Amino acid sequence: MPTAPRARRGELGQFWRTFRRNQLACAGAVVVGALVVIAILAPALAPWDPNKPDMKRILEAPSSKHWLGTDQIGRDVLSRLLYGSRISLAVGFVSVGIATLIGVLLGAGAGYHGGVVDGGIMRLVDLMLVFPRFFLLLAVLAFLKPSIWTIMAVIGMTGWMGVTRLVRAEFLALREREFVIWSESIGAGALRVIFKHILPNALAPVLVASTLAVGDVILIEAGLSFLGLGIRPPTPSWGAMILDARSTLFTAPWTGAFPGLAIVITVVAVNLVGESLRDALDPRRL
Amino acid sequence: MTLFALRRLVLAIPLLIGITFISFMVIQLAPGGPFDYLRGEESAQDSKLVERLNKEYGLDQPIYIQYWRWLTRIARLDFGRSFQPDAKPVLTKIGERLPITLFINLIQMIIIVALAIPIGVASATRQYSLFDKITTVFVFIGFATPDFWLALLLMILFGVQLDWLPISGLRSLNYEYMSFWRQQADFVSHLILPVTVVAFGGLAGLSRYMRQSMLEVVRQDYVQTARAKGLPEPVVIGKHALRNALLPVVTILGLSLPGLIGGSVIIESIFAIPGMGQLMVQSVFSRDYPVIMGNLVIVATLTLLANLFADLAYGLVDPRIRFSGRRGRRR
């Protein structure tokens, strides 16, 4: 009986070699890894309490005491940046996780069953895609109690369409393959065929798309927080820090420059990992 | 072609109904209804007010009746009135602002296309050259830079520090006293910063896509054939490769429209441009829900139309699409 082709040790080694040869990919992975460590260890790393104002030390320039200066109510910018990484990464990974889960389930259902199920799900995808995501997010957030969980859920639920299309396309291609027809012919149930035989072979492009989506989501969260509709103060979020710095950016550039740089570095790193995964998993594309 | 166009049009109708359904359901998410925030802690007066408003706007009816009523009204293009004190019809409010957003998006689109296609072609034909590497770096930074942050930095540099460009609104205060040409110059100078910021991210995306598309086409047999029969390289690239590489770009432009319009939310808020995005943010903060629903319906419908248009354009330039009834490579 033919079994599903899995990534064998040799293929995995090939993948790893391609990935490693790409030095930029390594740099991206190292930065993302460092950010995760920073987010976890933020309480230990932060030299000051990120939310404690100090009215005697308003808008101080970077110094040995406050490496990145203080903001308009005397809070330490570096400490707020470190804590802010928690929000960005948590929202990035959880929202994309939600979107990927929805996308995989719907895409698998559409691609496996075909017919009316497929038609219905794909029309829903078309429908969701005509709404500018930011408009939809604003409309929903206007009426919900703001919290990090709402933000994660709402961003996740507006971002699953791409994954659905990808998974459906993979399923359409894979379900005619011999190993699938074989396992069906010996009586494997639909769920078993979907999750055990087809899905593992369809995951590579999903992994790439989801990694690239993390960067997008981090930018979206920052944008929402900048508009005052995302993470609420005093919780330090990079977008909200830039909002706070709007009026002081000219006289005290460190209040707004560093959170912006943090976003750029994070998103570049995540995208480098995503693009390199794409190259490593699919050598046809350059 | 007529059949193809008709089929596309018919397929758009259920989407149109879907748009109204989603726009309506979004508002229903509000726990306790859109007036619930008026309810004070203990005050019975507030509760009465909420009930009166709910009744006035028919919100005490079952959801499906509310939806049906709303649907039949917007079928007659009646989107209701704003909850703001001015109580303007929603359609009037949107009508005042839509042209501005569309105009900025159009300019931005022209700039992006005019720059991204040559950049994409150049970096694809000189893959891994210094130019290609520089544009790749630019693309990665363009993808990762928050537009609001870039906007603030440029405002400080060009608006405050150098004092070259205005940073807010679309017209100067003394606009009415200017000569005609001064007025045009004033208007353009107000547009430079916002358009630069919105074009920056879009440029990164489209030039990357153009490069990808070109790289795939250059490897095709017909391009090799053109080379083999001794055509000069500019003709091979400009005529045989470019035309085919441009095909998927038509679709991508249609599909990228919601992103562009979505991007106008932040830019219009920062630069105080009275467009759809700013209207959306304002109505979200004041919970002006007829305007929010109207905004969603109009913006989504416009996107639908733009996609339809891109589809038809694609069918026109690529006969294969018409016959198979499906678009080619879609991401």
Boltz contact constraints between the chains, C-beta under 6 A:
constraints:
  - contact:
      token1: [A, 127]
      token2: [B, 15]
      max_distance: 6.0
  - contact:
      token1: [A, 127]
      token2: [B, 18]
      max_distance: 6.0
  - contact:
      token1: [A, 130]
      token2: [B, 300]
      max_distance: 6.0
  - contact:
      token1: [A, 130]
      token2: [B, 303]
      max_distance: 6.0
  - contact:
      token1: [A, 130]
      token2: [B, 304]
      max_distance: 6.0
  - contact:
      token1: [A, 131]
      token2: [B, 300]
      max_distance: 6.0
  - contact:
      token1: [A, 132]
      token2: [B, 258]
      max_distance: 6.0
  - contact:
      token1: [A, 132]
      token2: [B, 261]
      max_distance: 6.0
  - contact:
      token1: [A, 132]
      token2: [B, 262]
      max_distance: 6.0
  - contact:
      token1: [A, 132]
      token2: [B, 299]
      max_distance: 6.0
  - contact:
      token1: [A, 133]
      token2: [B, 262]
      max_distance: 6.0
  - contact:
      token1: [A, 134]
      token2: [B, 262]
      max_distance: 6.0
  - contact:
      token1: [A, 134]
      token2: [B, 265]
      max_distance: 6.0
  - contact:
      token1: [A, 135]
      token2: [B, 262]
      max_distance: 6.0
  - contact:
      token1: [A, 135]
      token2: [B, 280]
      max_distance: 6.0
  - contact:
      token1: [A, 135]
      token2: [B, 299]
      max_distance: 6.0
  - contact:
      token1: [A, 138]
      token2: [B, 280]
      max_distance: 6.0
  - contact:
      token1: [A, 138]
      token2: [B, 284]
      max_distance: 6.0
  - contact:
      token1: [A, 139]
      token2: [B, 26]
      max_distance: 6.0
  - contact:
      token1: [A, 139]
      token2: [B, 292]
      max_distance: 6.0
  - contact:
      token1: [A, 139]
      token2: [B, 296]
      max_distance: 6.0
  - contact:
      token1: [A, 140]
      token2: [B, 26]
      max_distance: 6.0
  - contact:
      token1: [A, 142]
      token2: [B, 284]
      max_distance: 6.0
  - contact:
      token1: [A, 143]
      token2: [B, 29]
      max_distance: 6.0
  - contact:
      token1: [A, 143]
      token2: [B, 30]
      max_distance: 6.0
  - contact:
      token1: [A, 219]
      token2: [B, 146]
      max_distance: 6.0
  - contact:
      token1: [A, 222]
      token2: [B, 146]
      max_distance: 6.0
  - contact:
      token1: [A, 223]
      token2: [B, 266]
      max_distance: 6.0
  - contact:
      token1: [A, 226]
      token2: [B, 148]
      max_distance: 6.0
  - contact:
      token1: [A, 242]
      token2: [B, 149]
      max_distance: 6.0
  - contact:
      token1: [A, 249]
      token2: [B, 152]
      max_distance: 6.0
  - contact:
      token1: [A, 249]
      token2: [B, 156]
      max_distance: 6.0
  - contact:
      token1: [A, 250]
      token2: [B, 156]
      max_distance: 6.0
  - contact:
      token1: [A, 250]
      token2: [B, 160]
      max_distance: 6.0
  - contact:
      token1: [A, 260]
      token2: [B, 149]
      max_distance: 6.0
  - contact:
      token1: [A, 263]
      token2: [B, 146]
      max_distance: 6.0
  - contact:
      token1: [A, 264]
      token2: [B, 144]
      max_distance: 6.0
  - contact:
      token1: [A, 264]
      token2: [B, 145]
      max_distance: 6.0
  - contact:
      token1: [A, 267]
      token2: [B, 144]
      max_distance: 6.0
  - contact:
      token1: [A, 268]
      token2: [B, 140]
      max_distance: 6.0
  - contact:
      token1: [A, 268]
      token2: [B, 144]
      max_distance: 6.0
  - contact:
      token1: [A, 271]
      token2: [B, 143]
      max_distance: 6.0
